[in-house]
Amino acid sequence: MPPEIATVVEGAGIFLSLSSVLAIVIGLLVVFGNYVYQFLSLSPDESFRRFKPRLARVLIVALEILVVADIIETLTVDVTFESLAALGLLVIVRTWLSWTLELEAEGRWPWQPAREE
């Protein structure tokens, strides 16, 4: 890969990693602010019941962005079996985290059909 393109792609990976952190921070502030607002108008149990899935959704989005950033960053370095194995392990761990967060947020696994309201 030409050095100019590698620099741009590497910058994109760094940008996405930072975007993921920013998504977590902003999402946490918004969700927590909403929780405090609802805490004053609803029961503490109901506000916390709404808080957990919203926070889980924020983390799911951030994890998805991180997976893309990891793929890009792995492709910009010299691709070796070790770097591909590390990427594979990261994707597996983050996918599992996304699934468990989905279970927390939606009350079902991602492959299960949505419940009818």
N, C-alpha and C positions, 0 to 999 in steps of 0.2 A: 504494500500500500504506500503510495507516495506520502512523504512527510507532511505536506500541506493538508491532505485529506485526513491523515491520521490525527493531526492536531485538532481539526474541526470535530471529528468523531469523538475524540477524547474529551474535548470541551463539552460536547453534547452529553456525554456520560456524567461528567461532573455536574453539569446544569441539572440533569434529571435527579441525581442524588441529592443535591441541595433543594430541589423542588419537593422531593419527598419529605425532607425534614420540615420544610416550610408548610407543607400540607398538614403534617402532624401538629405543628405548633398552632397554626391558624384554626384548624379543625377542632383541636382541643379547646382553644379559647372560645370559639363559637358554641360548641356543645356544652361546655361548662357554664358559659353565660346563660344559655338557654335553660340549663338545669337549675341555676340559681333563681332565674325568673320564675320557672315553674314551681320551684320549691316554695316560693312565697304564695302561690295561688292554688297549688294542688297539695295533696298529702305527700309527705316525704317518701313513702313507699312508691307511689305512682310516679313521682318525678325521677326517682332512681331507676324504676323499671323502664322509663323512656330514655334515660341517659345511657345505659349500657349498650343497647343496640346502635345508637347513634355514634357513640365512640368507636364501636367495632367497625362501622362502615367507614369512618375516617381512616382507621388503621388498615382496612382492606385496600382502600385506594392508594395509600402510601406504600404498602407492600407491592402492589402491582407496578407502581412507578419504579420502585427499587429493583424489581426483577428486570425491567427493561434497561435500567441503568447498568446493572451487572452484566447483562448480555452485551451491551455496547462496549463497556470497559474491557470485557474479556476479549472481544474481537479486535481491540486496538493494540493489545500487547501481542507478543509472539505467542501464537496459539500452540500449546503443548497439551499432551494428555493430562498433565497435572492441572493446568488451568481449566481445561474442559471438565475434568472430574470435580474440581472445586465449584465451577459454575453449576454443574448438575446437582451437586449437594445443596448449594444455596437455593436453587430453584425448587428442589424437593422440600426443603425445610420451609421456605416461604409459602409454597403452595399448601402445605399442611396447616400452617398458621392461618392462611386465608380461609381454608375450609372450616377450621374451628371458629374463627371469627364470624364466618357466615352462619354457622350453627348458632352462635350467640346472638347475632343480629336478627336473623330470620326465624330461628327456632327449627331449622331443617338443614340437612346437608345440601350442598349446591346441586347435586344430581336428583334430588327429590322434587316432585312437582310442588308448585306453590299452593299453599292452603287458600281455600276460598273464604273470603271475609263474610 
